[in-house]
């Protein structure tokens, strides 16, 4: 059974990665204040990490070290769930940021190298976008660790990390409702970079997809 699950995740790694992040966004508000919240987080993070690791297996580049680092991160995530230490949380978040950014860059490069527009190419583009949004949430959480008043967040009945996810994705899409406001210089700098990234990424990806589609159509 484990082998079948592993094979399924490997085959649909980009899609599973997208679904895993979106599931975390959807479910987090319902369990964040429960006694076993850390174990729920561990489950979702493990699913995200495994699917990210399997996207590396599809890569044509030699980044086996990054794959091994992904499995090590699963162990780090388990330790964080067991000990529930804020400093261990911080270390985990910083390592996750680096790892997921590298995975997103690898997905983007694989998309650039692809010779045709297919479902895998589209899922890679979406997965990279979702991962950058997730990294934005982790960066927001790191800033809050050092500067608790960096953002105008709700302090009751709402998960702080879910608010970070909300802020990151709303900023990346440049929707900007204004209900969560960056207050410190570091938080404002993050908001600027997330907004710029959201605009540039969509512009570049749409250009790549259209170019590859027209190129493939001309060859046919």
Legacy VTK file of the C-alpha trace (Angstrom):
# vtk DataFile Version 3.0
C-alpha trace
ASCII
DATASET POLYDATA
POINTS 220 float
0.000 0.000 0.000
2.826 2.411 0.910
4.500 1.574 -2.393
1.286 2.362 -4.291
0.893 5.681 -2.469
4.532 6.531 -3.183
4.091 5.669 -6.869
0.941 7.803 -7.097
2.624 10.815 -5.460
5.632 10.370 -7.737
3.459 10.285 -10.856
1.317 13.281 -9.869
3.861 15.153 -7.720
3.113 18.674 -9.006
-0.637 18.227 -8.604
-0.255 16.697 -5.114
2.004 19.593 -4.136
-0.646 22.133 -5.171
-3.443 20.236 -3.407
-1.341 19.796 -0.224
-0.680 23.531 0.160
-4.303 24.415 -0.594
-5.498 21.780 1.914
-3.286 23.336 4.582
-4.810 26.734 3.795
-8.325 25.269 3.945
-8.021 23.100 7.069
-5.622 25.094 9.294
-8.310 27.416 10.788
-10.197 24.387 12.146
-7.417 22.732 14.134
-4.849 25.430 15.001
-5.900 25.681 18.671
-6.409 21.949 19.209
-4.012 19.983 21.471
-2.608 18.013 18.524
-2.260 20.962 16.136
1.492 20.370 15.733
0.858 16.819 14.513
-1.670 18.046 11.957
0.934 20.532 10.771
3.472 17.705 10.576
1.085 15.658 8.400
0.494 18.472 5.907
4.138 19.539 5.838
5.218 15.946 5.244
2.786 15.669 2.327
4.090 18.947 0.891
7.706 17.839 1.377
7.167 14.397 -0.173
5.459 15.814 -3.247
8.223 18.450 -3.534
10.864 15.705 -3.297
9.181 13.704 -6.056
9.168 16.737 -8.352
12.971 16.579 -8.083
12.917 12.964 -9.305
11.339 14.197 -12.522
14.040 16.817 -12.932
16.669 16.479 -15.613
19.211 18.279 -13.443
21.478 16.564 -10.925
20.247 17.859 -7.561
20.215 14.647 -5.549
21.528 16.551 -2.532
18.367 18.637 -2.444
16.323 15.443 -2.468
18.220 14.091 0.542
17.740 17.420 2.307
13.986 17.044 1.792
13.924 13.725 3.649
16.013 15.285 6.428
13.446 18.082 6.691
10.720 15.517 7.395
12.704 14.441 10.466
13.133 18.099 11.499
9.387 18.622 11.116
8.707 15.610 13.360
11.060 16.958 16.051
9.266 20.304 15.918
5.914 18.563 16.382
7.220 16.524 19.333
8.959 19.305 21.281
6.845 22.347 20.279
9.732 24.747 20.854
9.460 28.263 19.313
13.176 28.394 18.462
12.987 24.992 16.800
9.972 26.307 14.887
12.051 29.254 13.708
14.904 27.042 12.500
12.418 24.789 10.719
10.784 27.763 8.979
14.116 29.181 7.805
15.227 25.832 6.366
11.824 25.311 4.738
12.041 28.717 3.061
15.389 27.884 1.462
14.274 24.376 0.449
10.939 25.400 -1.061
12.434 28.347 -2.940
14.986 25.970 -4.512
12.190 23.534 -5.404
10.131 26.356 -6.948
13.130 27.560 -8.963
13.742 23.997 -10.176
10.084 23.687 -11.235
10.322 26.986 -13.089
13.516 25.939 -14.877
11.980 22.601 -15.857
9.031 24.547 -17.254
11.411 26.746 -19.298
13.247 23.671 -20.634
10.033 21.899 -21.651
9.527 21.691 -25.412
5.724 21.529 -25.445
2.712 22.738 -23.529
1.126 19.841 -21.632
-0.586 19.205 -18.304
2.737 18.604 -16.514
4.047 21.976 -17.695
0.936 23.776 -16.460
0.995 21.963 -13.087
4.690 22.864 -12.709
3.884 26.535 -13.307
1.049 26.502 -10.757
3.090 24.492 -8.217
5.969 26.993 -8.377
3.515 29.877 -7.884
1.861 28.176 -4.895
5.254 27.342 -3.358
6.420 30.953 -3.590
3.180 31.999 -1.870
3.828 29.432 0.858
7.375 30.764 1.279
5.928 34.262 1.617
3.821 33.022 4.528
6.869 31.430 6.168
8.843 34.661 5.742
5.971 36.580 7.347
6.017 34.152 10.290
9.789 34.639 10.692
9.361 38.423 10.735
6.602 38.091 13.351
8.908 35.943 15.506
11.400 38.819 15.749
8.859 41.649 15.506
5.475 40.559 16.939
3.844 43.867 15.900
5.202 43.818 12.328
1.688 43.196 10.923
-1.775 44.286 12.030
-3.019 40.768 12.812
-6.049 39.468 14.685
-4.986 38.063 18.052
-8.053 35.998 18.993
-9.671 32.920 17.474
-7.532 33.059 14.333
-4.361 31.126 13.550
-1.383 33.448 13.140
0.118 31.212 10.442
-3.172 31.110 8.538
-3.161 34.914 8.578
0.385 34.765 7.187
-0.820 32.471 4.397
-3.714 34.816 3.712
-1.475 37.903 3.640
1.088 36.230 1.365
-1.346 34.995 -1.285
-3.471 38.152 -1.242
-0.309 40.231 -1.691
1.112 38.012 -4.449
-2.138 38.282 -6.388
-2.004 42.079 -5.744
-5.585 41.946 -4.457
-4.629 43.815 -1.287
-7.798 44.009 0.808
-5.961 46.055 3.440
-7.305 44.117 6.442
-3.769 42.929 7.249
-1.315 45.808 7.004
2.500 45.558 7.136
3.687 47.999 9.812
7.429 47.484 10.247
9.984 48.322 7.521
10.852 44.639 7.120
7.194 43.666 6.689
6.673 46.433 4.125
9.760 45.302 2.218
8.379 41.749 2.098
5.036 43.080 0.811
6.834 44.987 -1.959
8.777 41.920 -3.101
5.693 39.664 -2.993
3.710 42.155 -5.087
6.505 42.534 -7.656
6.940 38.758 -7.846
3.218 38.172 -8.371
3.116 40.530 -11.351
6.371 39.384 -12.957
5.756 35.664 -12.506
2.365 35.660 -14.223
3.683 37.838 -17.059
6.724 35.620 -17.657
4.803 32.324 -17.356
2.040 33.420 -19.720
4.705 34.533 -22.206
6.485 31.155 -21.956
3.273 29.145 -22.325
2.087 31.128 -25.351
5.542 30.976 -26.959
5.821 27.206 -26.524
2.258 26.655 -27.725
2.773 28.715 -30.883
6.141 27.043 -31.490
4.610 23.576 -31.184
1.703 24.570 -33.424
4.078 25.891 -36.094
6.081 22.637 -36.074
2.906 20.551 -36.433
LINES 1 221
220 0 1 2 3 4 5 6 7 8 9 10 11 12 13 14 15 16 17 18 19 20 21 22 23 24 25 26 27 28 29 30 31 32 33 34 35 36 37 38 39 40 41 42 43 44 45 46 47 48 49 50 51 52 53 54 55 56 57 58 59 60 61 62 63 64 65 66 67 68 69 70 71 72 73 74 75 76 77 78 79 80 81 82 83 84 85 86 87 88 89 90 91 92 93 94 95 96 97 98 99 100 101 102 103 104 105 106 107 108 109 110 111 112 113 114 115 116 117 118 119 120 121 122 123 124 125 126 127 128 129 130 131 132 133 134 135 136 137 138 139 140 141 142 143 144 145 146 147 148 149 150 151 152 153 154 155 156 157 158 159 160 161 162 163 164 165 166 167 168 169 170 171 172 173 174 175 176 177 178 179 180 181 182 183 184 185 186 187 188 189 190 191 192 193 194 195 196 197 198 199 200 201 202 203 204 205 206 207 208 209 210 211 212 213 214 215 216 217 218 219
